[in-house]
Each structure stands twice: as structure tokens, then as C-alpha cells.
Amino acid sequence: MLAGASSCALNERRAPARAAHSEHDRTAFKSGSGPLDRYFREQVTQYVRRRVAACFVALASEQRIAGYYTVASASLLLADLPERNGKKLPRYPTVPTVRMGWLAVDRAFKGQGLGVALLADALERAAHPEIAA
């Protein structure tokens, strides 16, 4: 949840990040990192459409995008996990996991804890998926 970003001008309910949609204006977003901004403006829609990744945005009160992150499904080999963890899991060759992709905060919202809040939101989504992996 984005409650940790109390000083950020997020919407009144402190709602978690929401799925990015085509109506969100990504052109005004400027994190200060060329690759992160370029990915968000030019590539993320294609990745979401192809179901390669999911993108979530935090919106400021005026519907401006304050930050974003992406996640994708991945897997680990069961044999690569520590034995104490592997013993608790079914005996399949791989274990499903979630991979954090990109995370960026608009310059106007830096230093307000939004990056930490976005990471916490991503971890919360991974810990409580809507469907079983």
C-alpha cells in the first residue's frame, strides 16, 4: 500500500498503485533517468499488451503520474533454493516467482518516500496474488 508515502500528494484514500492504462498521460513523466523515462513512454504499453509485464502507477491528486513500477512472472529452479526452503515446497522442477522490472519516481515527487511505497506495493501484490501462480 502507498500509506508510507504520506507526504506525497497522492489521492485522498492513499490507494495502492493501480494498473497503468492508455488514458494515463505518460509524456509528462520525468524521472531524470533517460532509460526509465523512455521505457515508460515508448515500450511499457507493448509489454503489457503482450502480457510480458504488468505496470502499476501511483497517481498524484491531479491525476499526474507520480511513479511507476513493473513486475513480471518468472521461475526459479527448485534445486537452486536453500534446502530448508525447498523442503516446504511441492516437488516440481521450478518454483513460480515474481520479478521486479522497472521502478521510477517523477522528479517532482522524489524524496517523499514514494519509491519505498511503490516497492512495498509490489511486494504486497507478490505476497497476495489474485490468482495462484
Buried (B, 14 or more C-beta within 10 A) or exposed (E): EBEBBEEBBBBEEBBBBEEBEEEBEBEEBBBEBEEBBEBBBEBBBEBBEEEBBBBBBBBBEEEBBBBBBBBBBEEEEBEEBEEEEBEEEEEEEEBEEBEBBBBBBBEBBBEBBBBEBBBBBBEEBBEEEEEEE
